[in-house]
Amino acid sequence: MLLVDLLTIQGYEVHEATNGLEGLEQARKLVPNLILTDMGMPRMSGWEMVPEIKGDPALRHIPVVAITAFAMTGDREKALAIGCDGYISKPIETRLIGKQVAQFLAGKTEV
């Protein structure tokens, strides 16, 4: 909720999904400019959803950023290895998230 509020206030159009399967369906329907995903979602985790997105020719160009509490040693590398273009660990820096999203939208990775 905090992330949605922060990005909406900054002028971004945000679509939410309550689980990974819904997120994948929305990605296919909306073809967004950026996907921010939690890695620990129900029904289909981000770990499962990201390879599906990156394996879909219509979606693979969309930058995917893991925003997650998975912050153990190696989790960032695992997220990047499955296709994430970036990784932001929770708790998010509320003052930086808008800038980070803008950088990902501009084509930068790993901000």
PDB file as gemmi writes it, atoms N, CA and C in Angstrom:
CRYST1    1.000    1.000    1.000  90.00  90.00  90.00 P 1                      
ATOM      1  N   MET A   1       0.823  -1.192   0.000  1.00  0.00           N  
ATOM      2  CA  MET A   1       0.000   0.000   0.000  1.00  0.00           C  
ATOM      3  C   MET A   1       0.871   1.263   0.000  1.00  0.00           C  
ATOM      4  N   LEU A   2       1.922   1.264   0.812  1.00  0.00           N  
ATOM      5  CA  LEU A   2       2.804   2.429   0.884  1.00  0.00           C  
ATOM      6  C   LEU A   2       3.419   2.718  -0.484  1.00  0.00           C  
ATOM      7  N   LEU A   3       3.905   1.700  -1.140  1.00  0.00           N  
ATOM      8  CA  LEU A   3       4.532   1.870  -2.450  1.00  0.00           C  
ATOM      9  C   LEU A   3       3.536   2.435  -3.457  1.00  0.00           C  
ATOM     10  N   VAL A   4       2.335   1.894  -3.472  1.00  0.00           N  
ATOM     11  CA  VAL A   4       1.300   2.385  -4.391  1.00  0.00           C  
ATOM     12  C   VAL A   4       1.019   3.855  -4.107  1.00  0.00           C  
ATOM     13  N   ASP A   5       0.850   4.200  -2.841  1.00  0.00           N  
ATOM     14  CA  ASP A   5       0.579   5.591  -2.468  1.00  0.00           C  
ATOM     15  C   ASP A   5       1.720   6.512  -2.888  1.00  0.00           C  
ATOM     16  N   LEU A   6       2.950   6.111  -2.600  1.00  0.00           N  
ATOM     17  CA  LEU A   6       4.107   6.950  -2.942  1.00  0.00           C  
ATOM     18  C   LEU A   6       4.198   7.195  -4.445  1.00  0.00           C  
ATOM     19  N   LEU A   7       4.017   6.147  -5.229  1.00  0.00           N  
ATOM     20  CA  LEU A   7       4.146   6.288  -6.683  1.00  0.00           C  
ATOM     21  C   LEU A   7       2.974   7.043  -7.291  1.00  0.00           C  
ATOM     22  N   THR A   8       1.781   6.827  -6.757  1.00  0.00           N  
ATOM     23  CA  THR A   8       0.606   7.548  -7.247  1.00  0.00           C  
ATOM     24  C   THR A   8       0.752   9.043  -6.979  1.00  0.00           C  
ATOM     25  N   ILE A   9       1.192   9.393  -5.796  1.00  0.00           N  
ATOM     26  CA  ILE A   9       1.405  10.805  -5.443  1.00  0.00           C  
ATOM     27  C   ILE A   9       2.405  11.454  -6.393  1.00  0.00           C  
ATOM     28  N   GLN A  10       3.382  10.674  -6.850  1.00  0.00           N  
ATOM     29  CA  GLN A  10       4.408  11.205  -7.748  1.00  0.00           C  
ATOM     30  C   GLN A  10       3.975  11.183  -9.209  1.00  0.00           C  
ATOM     31  N   GLY A  11       2.720  10.815  -9.457  1.00  0.00           N  
ATOM     32  CA  GLY A  11       2.178  10.903 -10.809  1.00  0.00           C  
ATOM     33  C   GLY A  11       2.231   9.635 -11.628  1.00  0.00           C  
ATOM     34  N   TYR A  12       2.662   8.535 -11.047  1.00  0.00           N  
ATOM     35  CA  TYR A  12       2.713   7.279 -11.791  1.00  0.00           C  
ATOM     36  C   TYR A  12       1.346   6.607 -11.792  1.00  0.00           C  
ATOM     37  N   GLU A  13       1.007   5.968 -12.904  1.00  0.00           N  
ATOM     38  CA  GLU A  13      -0.196   5.148 -12.970  1.00  0.00           C  
ATOM     39  C   GLU A  13       0.191   3.765 -12.467  1.00  0.00           C  
ATOM     40  N   VAL A  14      -0.468   3.317 -11.428  1.00  0.00           N  
ATOM     41  CA  VAL A  14      -0.102   2.066 -10.767  1.00  0.00           C  
ATOM     42  C   VAL A  14      -1.259   1.077 -10.853  1.00  0.00           C  
ATOM     43  N   HIS A  15      -0.959  -0.147 -11.241  1.00  0.00           N  
ATOM     44  CA  HIS A  15      -1.927  -1.244 -11.246  1.00  0.00           C  
ATOM     45  C   HIS A  15      -1.424  -2.269 -10.246  1.00  0.00           C  
ATOM     46  N   GLU A  16      -2.319  -2.766  -9.419  1.00  0.00           N  
ATOM     47  CA  GLU A  16      -1.943  -3.716  -8.375  1.00  0.00           C  
ATOM     48  C   GLU A  16      -2.434  -5.122  -8.689  1.00  0.00           C  
ATOM     49  N   ALA A  17      -1.699  -6.089  -8.186  1.00  0.00           N  
ATOM     50  CA  ALA A  17      -2.112  -7.482  -8.234  1.00  0.00           C  
ATOM     51  C   ALA A  17      -1.939  -8.057  -6.831  1.00  0.00           C  
ATOM     52  N   THR A  18      -2.833  -8.935  -6.448  1.00  0.00           N  
ATOM     53  CA  THR A  18      -2.770  -9.501  -5.107  1.00  0.00           C  
ATOM     54  C   THR A  18      -1.942 -10.775  -5.026  1.00  0.00           C  
ATOM     55  N   ASN A  19      -1.583 -11.324  -6.183  1.00  0.00           N  
ATOM     56  CA  ASN A  19      -0.738 -12.515  -6.208  1.00  0.00           C  
ATOM     57  C   ASN A  19      -0.008 -12.576  -7.546  1.00  0.00           C  
ATOM     58  N   GLY A  20       0.928 -13.478  -7.650  1.00  0.00           N  
ATOM     59  CA  GLY A  20       1.746 -13.558  -8.848  1.00  0.00           C  
ATOM     60  C   GLY A  20       0.982 -13.959 -10.102  1.00  0.00           C  
ATOM     61  N   LEU A  21       0.011 -14.846  -9.962  1.00  0.00           N  
ATOM     62  CA  LEU A  21      -0.772 -15.256 -11.125  1.00  0.00           C  
ATOM     63  C   LEU A  21      -1.559 -14.076 -11.673  1.00  0.00           C  
ATOM     64  N   GLU A  22      -2.161 -13.304 -10.779  1.00  0.00           N  
ATOM     65  CA  GLU A  22      -2.883 -12.100 -11.194  1.00  0.00           C  
ATOM     66  C   GLU A  22      -1.922 -11.082 -11.811  1.00  0.00           C  
ATOM     67  N   GLY A  23      -0.738 -10.974 -11.251  1.00  0.00           N  
ATOM     68  CA  GLY A  23       0.267 -10.062 -11.799  1.00  0.00           C  
ATOM     69  C   GLY A  23       0.661 -10.436 -13.215  1.00  0.00           C  
ATOM     70  N   LEU A  24       0.845 -11.725 -13.451  1.00  0.00           N  
ATOM     71  CA  LEU A  24       1.196 -12.195 -14.791  1.00  0.00           C  
ATOM     72  C   LEU A  24       0.058 -11.919 -15.768  1.00  0.00           C  
ATOM     73  N   GLU A  25      -1.175 -12.171 -15.340  1.00  0.00           N  
ATOM     74  CA  GLU A  25      -2.331 -11.896 -16.199  1.00  0.00           C  
ATOM     75  C   GLU A  25      -2.434 -10.407 -16.524  1.00  0.00           C  
ATOM     76  N   GLN A  26      -2.217  -9.551 -15.524  1.00  0.00           N  
ATOM     77  CA  GLN A  26      -2.266  -8.106 -15.763  1.00  0.00           C  
ATOM     78  C   GLN A  26      -1.143  -7.666 -16.687  1.00  0.00           C  
ATOM     79  N   ALA A  27       0.038  -8.239 -16.515  1.00  0.00           N  
ATOM     80  CA  ALA A  27       1.158  -7.883 -17.393  1.00  0.00           C  
ATOM     81  C   ALA A  27       0.814  -8.214 -18.837  1.00  0.00           C  
ATOM     82  N   ARG A  28       0.213  -9.366 -19.053  1.00  0.00           N  
ATOM     83  CA  ARG A  28      -0.160  -9.766 -20.418  1.00  0.00           C  
ATOM     84  C   ARG A  28      -1.251  -8.877 -20.990  1.00  0.00           C  
ATOM     85  N   LYS A  29      -2.158  -8.438 -20.153  1.00  0.00           N  
ATOM     86  CA  LYS A  29      -3.267  -7.597 -20.602  1.00  0.00           C  
ATOM     87  C   LYS A  29      -2.837  -6.147 -20.812  1.00  0.00           C  
ATOM     88  N   LEU A  30      -2.062  -5.598 -19.884  1.00  0.00           N  
ATOM     89  CA  LEU A  30      -1.733  -4.167 -19.887  1.00  0.00           C  
ATOM     90  C   LEU A  30      -0.402  -3.836 -20.569  1.00  0.00           C  
ATOM     91  N   VAL A  31       0.522  -4.780 -20.639  1.00  0.00           N  
ATOM     92  CA  VAL A  31       1.889  -4.577 -21.134  1.00  0.00           C  
ATOM     93  C   VAL A  31       2.434  -3.252 -20.568  1.00  0.00           C  
ATOM     94  N   PRO A  32       2.712  -3.231 -19.273  1.00  0.00           N  
ATOM     95  CA  PRO A  32       3.161  -2.002 -18.612  1.00  0.00           C  
ATOM     96  C   PRO A  32       4.582  -1.611 -19.000  1.00  0.00           C  
ATOM     97  N   ASN A  33       4.974  -0.423 -18.612  1.00  0.00           N  
ATOM     98  CA  ASN A  33       6.338   0.062 -18.875  1.00  0.00           C  
ATOM     99  C   ASN A  33       7.353  -0.459 -17.867  1.00  0.00           C  
ATOM    100  N   LEU A  34       6.862  -0.900 -16.715  1.00  0.00           N  
ATOM    101  CA  LEU A  34       7.731  -1.374 -15.636  1.00  0.00           C  
ATOM    102  C   LEU A  34       6.913  -2.293 -14.744  1.00  0.00           C  
ATOM    103  N   ILE A  35       7.547  -3.347 -14.238  1.00  0.00           N  
ATOM    104  CA  ILE A  35       6.896  -4.236 -13.286  1.00  0.00           C  
ATOM    105  C   ILE A  35       7.724  -4.243 -12.009  1.00  0.00           C  
ATOM    106  N   LEU A  36       7.078  -3.897 -10.912  1.00  0.00           N  
ATOM    107  CA  LEU A  36       7.677  -3.996  -9.588  1.00  0.00           C  
ATOM    108  C   LEU A  36       7.021  -5.198  -8.929  1.00  0.00           C  
ATOM    109  N   THR A  37       7.795  -6.150  -8.465  1.00  0.00           N  
ATOM    110  CA  THR A  37       7.203  -7.359  -7.920  1.00  0.00           C  
ATOM    111  C   THR A  37       7.795  -7.753  -6.588  1.00  0.00           C  
ATOM    112  N   ASP A  38       6.924  -8.198  -5.714  1.00  0.00           N  
ATOM    113  CA  ASP A  38       7.355  -8.847  -4.488  1.00  0.00           C  
ATOM    114  C   ASP A  38       7.724 -10.274  -4.875  1.00  0.00           C  
ATOM    115  N   MET A  39       8.729 -10.825  -4.280  1.00  0.00           N  
ATOM    116  CA  MET A  39       9.146 -12.177  -4.637  1.00  0.00           C  
ATOM    117  C   MET A  39       8.382 -13.236  -3.854  1.00  0.00           C  
ATOM    118  N   GLY A  40       7.736 -12.858  -2.760  1.00  0.00           N  
ATOM    119  CA  GLY A  40       7.055 -13.817  -1.902  1.00  0.00           C  
ATOM    120  C   GLY A  40       5.546 -13.761  -1.990  1.00  0.00           C  
ATOM    121  N   MET A  41       5.003 -13.660  -3.191  1.00  0.00           N  
ATOM    122  CA  MET A  41       3.545 -13.581  -3.365  1.00  0.00           C  
ATOM    123  C   MET A  41       2.902 -14.967  -3.331  1.00  0.00           C  
ATOM    124  N   PRO A  42       1.598 -15.016  -2.984  1.00  0.00           N  
ATOM    125  CA  PRO A  42       0.886 -16.303  -3.024  1.00  0.00           C  
ATOM    126  C   PRO A  42       0.521 -16.702  -4.463  1.00  0.00           C  
ATOM    127  N   ARG A  43       0.068 -17.928  -4.613  1.00  0.00           N  
ATOM    128  CA  ARG A  43      -0.394 -18.554  -5.858  1.00  0.00           C  
ATOM    129  C   ARG A  43       0.717 -18.725  -6.884  1.00  0.00           C  
ATOM    130  N   MET A  44       1.522 -17.712  -7.110  1.00  0.00           N  
ATOM    131  CA  MET A  44       2.697 -17.790  -7.977  1.00  0.00           C  
ATOM    132  C   MET A  44       3.659 -16.751  -7.434  1.00  0.00           C  
ATOM    133  N   SER A  45       4.792 -17.201  -6.972  1.00  0.00           N  
ATOM    134  CA  SER A  45       5.758 -16.268  -6.388  1.00  0.00           C  
ATOM    135  C   SER A  45       6.425 -15.440  -7.477  1.00  0.00           C  
ATOM    136  N   GLY A  46       7.094 -14.388  -7.067  1.00  0.00           N  
ATOM    137  CA  GLY A  46       7.889 -13.617  -8.008  1.00  0.00           C  
ATOM    138  C   GLY A  46       8.977 -14.473  -8.629  1.00  0.00           C  
ATOM    139  N   TRP A  47       9.488 -15.431  -7.848  1.00  0.00           N  
ATOM    140  CA  TRP A  47      10.523 -16.341  -8.357  1.00  0.00           C  
ATOM    141  C   TRP A  47       9.987 -17.153  -9.531  1.00  0.00           C  
ATOM    142  N   GLU A  48       8.683 -17.437  -9.541  1.00  0.00           N  
ATOM    143  CA  GLU A  48       8.056 -18.172 -10.639  1.00  0.00           C  
ATOM    144  C   GLU A  48       7.564 -17.232 -11.739  1.00  0.00           C  
ATOM    145  N   MET A  49       7.065 -16.067 -11.346  1.00  0.00           N  
ATOM    146  CA  MET A  49       6.467 -15.136 -12.299  1.00  0.00           C  
ATOM    147  C   MET A  49       7.500 -14.494 -13.223  1.00  0.00           C  
ATOM    148  N   VAL A  50       8.640 -14.092 -12.686  1.00  0.00           N  
ATOM    149  CA  VAL A  50       9.636 -13.376 -13.487  1.00  0.00           C  
ATOM    150  C   VAL A  50      10.110 -14.204 -14.686  1.00  0.00           C  
ATOM    151  N   PRO A  51      10.461 -15.479 -14.525  1.00  0.00           N  
ATOM    152  CA  PRO A  51      10.839 -16.262 -15.715  1.00  0.00           C  
ATOM    153  C   PRO A  51       9.722 -16.373 -16.747  1.00  0.00           C  
ATOM    154  N   GLU A  52       8.469 -16.404 -16.295  1.00  0.00           N  
ATOM    155  CA  GLU A  52       7.330 -16.425 -17.221  1.00  0.00           C  
ATOM    156  C   GLU A  52       7.290 -15.127 -18.037  1.00  0.00           C  
ATOM    157  N   ILE A  53       7.488 -14.005 -17.371  1.00  0.00           N  
ATOM    158  CA  ILE A  53       7.477 -12.701 -18.049  1.00  0.00           C  
ATOM    159  C   ILE A  53       8.634 -12.616 -19.029  1.00  0.00           C  
ATOM    160  N   LYS A  54       9.827 -12.978 -18.578  1.00  0.00           N  
ATOM    161  CA  LYS A  54      11.014 -12.870 -19.433  1.00  0.00           C  
ATOM    162  C   LYS A  54      11.017 -13.902 -20.558  1.00  0.00           C  
ATOM    163  N   GLY A  55      10.221 -14.962 -20.414  1.00  0.00           N  
ATOM    164  CA  GLY A  55      10.109 -15.959 -21.473  1.00  0.00           C  
ATOM    165  C   GLY A  55       9.022 -15.660 -22.484  1.00  0.00           C  
ATOM    166  N   ASP A  56       8.249 -14.621 -22.250  1.00  0.00           N  
ATOM    167  CA  ASP A  56       7.151 -14.244 -23.139  1.00  0.00           C  
ATOM    168  C   ASP A  56       7.644 -13.161 -24.094  1.00  0.00           C  
ATOM    169  N   PRO A  57       7.680 -13.423 -25.396  1.00  0.00           N  
ATOM    170  CA  PRO A  57       8.183 -12.428 -26.353  1.00  0.00           C  
ATOM    171  C   PRO A  57       7.477 -11.072 -26.282  1.00  0.00           C  
ATOM    172  N   ALA A  58       6.213 -11.055 -25.888  1.00  0.00           N  
ATOM    173  CA  ALA A  58       5.466  -9.797 -25.810  1.00  0.00           C  
ATOM    174  C   ALA A  58       5.794  -9.005 -24.548  1.00  0.00           C  
ATOM    175  N   LEU A  59       6.433  -9.663 -23.571  1.00  0.00           N  
ATOM    176  CA  LEU A  59       6.692  -9.010 -22.280  1.00  0.00           C  
ATOM    177  C   LEU A  59       8.167  -8.882 -21.924  1.00  0.00           C  
ATOM    178  N   ARG A  60       9.023  -9.650 -22.561  1.00  0.00           N  
ATOM    179  CA  ARG A  60      10.425  -9.734 -22.112  1.00  0.00           C  
ATOM    180  C   ARG A  60      11.161  -8.395 -22.111  1.00  0.00           C  
ATOM    181  N   HIS A  61      10.665  -7.425 -22.875  1.00  0.00           N  
ATOM    182  CA  HIS A  61      11.314  -6.105 -22.922  1.00  0.00           C  
ATOM    183  C   HIS A  61      11.008  -5.248 -21.693  1.00  0.00           C  
ATOM    184  N   ILE A  62      10.011  -5.644 -20.916  1.00  0.00           N  
ATOM    185  CA  ILE A  62       9.590  -4.840 -19.762  1.00  0.00           C  
ATOM    186  C   ILE A  62      10.582  -5.039 -18.619  1.00  0.00           C  
ATOM    187  N   PRO A  63      11.132  -3.945 -18.084  1.00  0.00           N  
ATOM    188  CA  PRO A  63      12.013  -4.095 -16.922  1.00  0.00           C  
ATOM    189  C   PRO A  63      11.209  -4.612 -15.723  1.00  0.00           C  
ATOM    190  N   VAL A  64      11.784  -5.568 -15.026  1.00  0.00           N  
ATOM    191  CA  VAL A  64      11.167  -6.144 -13.828  1.00  0.00           C  
ATOM    192  C   VAL A  64      12.099  -5.893 -12.657  1.00  0.00           C  
ATOM    193  N   VAL A  65      11.546  -5.312 -11.604  1.00  0.00           N  
ATOM    194  CA  VAL A  65      12.336  -4.993 -10.418  1.00  0.00           C  
ATOM    195  C   VAL A  65      11.756  -5.737  -9.222  1.00  0.00           C  
ATOM    196  N   ALA A  66      12.598  -6.511  -8.557  1.00  0.00           N  
ATOM    197  CA  ALA A  66      12.204  -7.197  -7.335  1.00  0.00           C  
ATOM    198  C   ALA A  66      12.221  -6.186  -6.196  1.00  0.00           C  
ATOM    199  N   ILE A  67      11.108  -6.071  -5.512  1.00  0.00           N  
ATOM    200  CA  ILE A  67      11.041  -5.258  -4.292  1.00  0.00           C  
ATOM    201  C   ILE A  67      10.642  -6.239  -3.208  1.00  0.00           C  
ATOM    202  N   THR A  68      11.590  -6.571  -2.350  1.00  0.00           N  
ATOM    203  CA  THR A  68      11.366  -7.727  -1.506  1.00  0.00           C  
ATOM    204  C   THR A  68      12.080  -7.670  -0.171  1.00  0.00           C  
ATOM    205  N   ALA A  69      11.542  -8.419   0.764  1.00  0.00           N  
ATOM    206  CA  ALA A  69      12.184  -8.575   2.066  1.00  0.00           C  
ATOM    207  C   ALA A  69      13.230  -9.680   2.016  1.00  0.00           C  
ATOM    208  N   PHE A  70      13.304 -10.405   0.896  1.00  0.00           N  
ATOM    209  CA  PHE A  70      14.361 -11.405   0.731  1.00  0.00           C  
ATOM    210  C   PHE A  70      15.679 -10.658   0.571  1.00  0.00           C  
ATOM    211  N   ALA A  71      16.381 -10.497   1.660  1.00  0.00           N  
ATOM    212  CA  ALA A  71      17.605  -9.688   1.624  1.00  0.00           C  
ATOM    213  C   ALA A  71      18.784 -10.454   2.211  1.00  0.00           C  
ATOM    214  N   MET A  72      18.738 -11.747   2.088  1.00  0.00           N  
ATOM    215  CA  MET A  72      19.839 -12.580   2.558  1.00  0.00           C  
ATOM    216  C   MET A  72      20.960 -12.545   1.522  1.00  0.00           C  
ATOM    217  N   THR A  73      22.131 -12.928   1.943  1.00  0.00           N  
ATOM    218  CA  THR A  73      23.256 -13.001   1.024  1.00  0.00           C  
ATOM    219  C   THR A  73      22.893 -13.894  -0.152  1.00  0.00           C  
ATOM    220  N   GLY A  74      23.052 -13.382  -1.348  1.00  0.00           N  
ATOM    221  CA  GLY A  74      22.782 -14.140  -2.557  1.00  0.00           C  
ATOM    222  C   GLY A  74      21.389 -13.944  -3.135  1.00  0.00           C  
ATOM    223  N   ASP A  75      20.454 -13.374  -2.379  1.00  0.00           N  
ATOM    224  CA  ASP A  75      19.091 -13.189  -2.900  1.00  0.00           C  
ATOM    225  C   ASP A  75      19.065 -12.214  -4.069  1.00  0.00           C  
ATOM    226  N   ARG A  76      19.829 -11.146  -3.971  1.00  0.00           N  
ATOM    227  CA  ARG A  76      19.904 -10.178  -5.074  1.00  0.00           C  
ATOM    228  C   ARG A  76      20.398 -10.868  -6.340  1.00  0.00           C  
ATOM    229  N   GLU A  77      21.452 -11.643  -6.202  1.00  0.00           N  
ATOM    230  CA  GLU A  77      22.031 -12.336  -7.351  1.00  0.00           C  
ATOM    231  C   GLU A  77      21.048 -13.352  -7.934  1.00  0.00           C  
ATOM    232  N   LYS A  78      20.302 -14.051  -7.063  1.00  0.00           N  
ATOM    233  CA  LYS A  78      19.297 -15.008  -7.534  1.00  0.00           C  
ATOM    234  C   LYS A  78      18.200 -14.293  -8.319  1.00  0.00           C  
ATOM    235  N   ALA A  79      17.762 -13.137  -7.811  1.00  0.00           N  
ATOM    236  CA  ALA A  79      16.717 -12.370  -8.502  1.00  0.00           C  
ATOM    237  C   ALA A  79      17.202 -11.917  -9.873  1.00  0.00           C  
ATOM    238  N   LEU A  80      18.424 -11.438  -9.947  1.00  0.00           N  
ATOM    239  CA  LEU A  80      18.973 -11.002 -11.236  1.00  0.00           C  
ATOM    240  C   LEU A  80      19.152 -12.194 -12.175  1.00  0.00           C  
ATOM    241  N   ALA A  81      19.526 -13.348 -11.628  1.00  0.00           N  
ATOM    242  CA  ALA A  81      19.755 -14.541 -12.447  1.00  0.00           C  
ATOM    243  C   ALA A  81      18.471 -15.062 -13.090  1.00  0.00           C  
ATOM    244  N   ILE A  82      17.317 -14.855 -12.449  1.00  0.00           N  
ATOM    245  CA  ILE A  82      16.069 -15.346 -13.044  1.00  0.00           C  
ATOM    246  C   ILE A  82      15.455 -14.329 -13.998  1.00  0.00           C  
ATOM    247  N   GLY A  83      16.085 -13.146 -14.126  1.00  0.00           N  
ATOM    248  CA  GLY A  83      15.608 -12.177 -15.109  1.00  0.00           C  
ATOM    249  C   GLY A  83      15.242 -10.810 -14.583  1.00  0.00           C  
ATOM    250  N   CYS A  84      15.285 -10.607 -13.272  1.00  0.00           N  
ATOM    251  CA  CYS A  84      14.999  -9.271 -12.749  1.00  0.00           C  
ATOM    252  C   CYS A  84      16.047  -8.294 -13.263  1.00  0.00           C  
ATOM    253  N   ASP A  85      15.608  -7.107 -13.590  1.00  0.00           N  
ATOM    254  CA  ASP A  85      16.504  -6.061 -14.077  1.00  0.00           C  
ATOM    255  C   ASP A  85      17.023  -5.206 -12.935  1.00  0.00           C  
ATOM    256  N   GLY A  86      16.425  -5.362 -11.775  1.00  0.00           N  
ATOM    257  CA  GLY A  86      16.842  -4.606 -10.609  1.00  0.00           C  
ATOM    258  C   GLY A  86      16.326  -5.259  -9.350  1.00  0.00           C  
ATOM    259  N   TYR A  87      16.819  -4.795  -8.224  1.00  0.00           N  
ATOM    260  CA  TYR A  87      16.503  -5.392  -6.931  1.00  0.00           C  
ATOM    261  C   TYR A  87      16.509  -4.293  -5.887  1.00  0.00           C  
ATOM    262  N   ILE A  88      15.410  -4.155  -5.182  1.00  0.00           N  
ATOM    263  CA  ILE A  88      15.311  -3.186  -4.094  1.00  0.00           C  
ATOM    264  C   ILE A  88      14.843  -3.936  -2.866  1.00  0.00           C  
ATOM    265  N   SER A  89      15.636  -3.905  -1.795  1.00  0.00           N  
ATOM    266  CA  SER A  89      15.237  -4.624  -0.591  1.00  0.00           C  
ATOM    267  C   SER A  89      14.351  -3.747   0.291  1.00  0.00           C  
ATOM    268  N   LYS A  90      13.462  -4.407   1.015  1.00  0.00           N  
ATOM    269  CA  LYS A  90      12.603  -3.726   1.972  1.00  0.00           C  
ATOM    270  C   LYS A  90      13.367  -3.590   3.286  1.00  0.00           C  
ATOM    271  N   PRO A  91      13.095  -2.600   4.066  1.00  0.00           N  
ATOM    272  CA  PRO A  91      12.111  -1.558   3.811  1.00  0.00           C  
ATOM    273  C   PRO A  91      12.609  -0.597   2.733  1.00  0.00           C  
ATOM    274  N   ILE A  92      11.691  -0.145   1.906  1.00  0.00           N  
ATOM    275  CA  ILE A  92      12.068   0.760   0.825  1.00  0.00           C  
ATOM    276  C   ILE A  92      12.411   2.132   1.391  1.00  0.00           C  
ATOM    277  N   GLU A  93      13.273   2.823   0.697  1.00  0.00           N  
ATOM    278  CA  GLU A  93      13.621   4.204   1.054  1.00  0.00           C  
ATOM    279  C   GLU A  93      12.565   5.106   0.428  1.00  0.00           C  
ATOM    280  N   THR A  94      11.648   5.600   1.220  1.00  0.00           N  
ATOM    281  CA  THR A  94      10.518   6.364   0.689  1.00  0.00           C  
ATOM    282  C   THR A  94      10.953   7.608  -0.073  1.00  0.00           C  
ATOM    283  N   ARG A  95      12.083   8.185   0.313  1.00  0.00           N  
ATOM    284  CA  ARG A  95      12.552   9.393  -0.378  1.00  0.00           C  
ATOM    285  C   ARG A  95      13.235   9.071  -1.701  1.00  0.00           C  
ATOM    286  N   LEU A  96      13.612   7.832  -1.912  1.00  0.00           N  
ATOM    287  CA  LEU A  96      14.358   7.462  -3.114  1.00  0.00           C  
ATOM    288  C   LEU A  96      13.541   6.692  -4.149  1.00  0.00           C  
ATOM    289  N   ILE A  97      12.426   6.103  -3.743  1.00  0.00           N  
ATOM    290  CA  ILE A  97      11.729   5.172  -4.630  1.00  0.00           C  
ATOM    291  C   ILE A  97      11.273   5.819  -5.940  1.00  0.00           C  
ATOM    292  N   GLY A  98      10.806   7.046  -5.902  1.00  0.00           N  
ATOM    293  CA  GLY A  98      10.392   7.716  -7.138  1.00  0.00           C  
ATOM    294  C   GLY A  98      11.543   7.882  -8.108  1.00  0.00           C  
ATOM    295  N   LYS A  99      12.696   8.246  -7.585  1.00  0.00           N  
ATOM    296  CA  LYS A  99      13.896   8.401  -8.422  1.00  0.00           C  
ATOM    297  C   LYS A  99      14.329   7.043  -8.979  1.00  0.00           C  
ATOM    298  N   GLN A 100      14.264   6.002  -8.153  1.00  0.00           N  
ATOM    299  CA  GLN A 100      14.643   4.670  -8.614  1.00  0.00           C  
ATOM    300  C   GLN A 100      13.722   4.201  -9.737  1.00  0.00           C  
ATOM    301  N   VAL A 101      12.426   4.409  -9.566  1.00  0.00           N  
ATOM    302  CA  VAL A 101      11.467   4.015 -10.605  1.00  0.00           C  
ATOM    303  C   VAL A 101      11.751   4.789 -11.890  1.00  0.00           C  
ATOM    304  N   ALA A 102      12.000   6.087 -11.789  1.00  0.00           N  
ATOM    305  CA  ALA A 102      12.313   6.891 -12.975  1.00  0.00           C  
ATOM    306  C   ALA A 102      13.549   6.364 -13.685  1.00  0.00           C  
ATOM    307  N   GLN A 103      14.538   5.954 -12.939  1.00  0.00           N  
ATOM    308  CA  GLN A 103      15.766   5.424 -13.552  1.00  0.00           C  
ATOM    309  C   GLN A 103      15.497   4.094 -14.259  1.00  0.00           C  
ATOM    310  N   PHE A 104      14.699   3.223 -13.649  1.00  0.00           N  
ATOM    311  CA  PHE A 104      14.360   1.969 -14.311  1.00  0.00           C  
ATOM    312  C   PHE A 104      13.545   2.220 -15.579  1.00  0.00           C  
ATOM    313  N   LEU A 105      12.632   3.165 -15.522  1.00  0.00           N  
ATOM    314  CA  LEU A 105      11.843   3.508 -16.706  1.00  0.00           C  
ATOM    315  C   LEU A 105      12.719   4.085 -17.816  1.00  0.00           C  
ATOM    316  N   ALA A 106      13.810   4.731 -17.445  1.00  0.00           N  
ATOM    317  CA  ALA A 106      14.731   5.302 -18.425  1.00  0.00           C  
ATOM    318  C   ALA A 106      15.701   4.265 -18.985  1.00  0.00           C  
ATOM    319  N   GLY A 107      15.575   3.028 -18.529  1.00  0.00           N  
ATOM    320  CA  GLY A 107      16.403   1.965 -19.087  1.00  0.00           C  
ATOM    321  C   GLY A 107      17.625   1.602 -18.274  1.00  0.00           C  
ATOM    322  N   LYS A 108      17.796   2.214 -17.136  1.00  0.00           N  
ATOM    323  CA  LYS A 108      18.927   1.860 -16.291  1.00  0.00           C  
ATOM    324  C   LYS A 108      18.595   0.579 -15.520  1.00  0.00           C  
ATOM    325  N   THR A 109      19.603  -0.183 -15.220  1.00  0.00           N  
ATOM    326  CA  THR A 109      19.417  -1.369 -14.376  1.00  0.00           C  
ATOM    327  C   THR A 109      20.264  -1.224 -13.130  1.00  0.00           C  
ATOM    328  N   GLU A 110      19.818  -1.869 -12.100  1.00  0.00           N  
ATOM    329  CA  GLU A 110      20.549  -1.887 -10.831  1.00  0.00           C  
ATOM    330  C   GLU A 110      20.886  -0.489 -10.332  1.00  0.00           C  
ATOM    331  N   VAL A 111      19.857   0.287  -9.983  1.00  0.00           N  
ATOM    332  CA  VAL A 111      20.070   1.628  -9.447  1.00  0.00           C  
ATOM    333  C   VAL A 111      20.313   1.602  -7.959  1.00  0.00           C  
TER     334      VAL A 111                                                      
END                                                                             
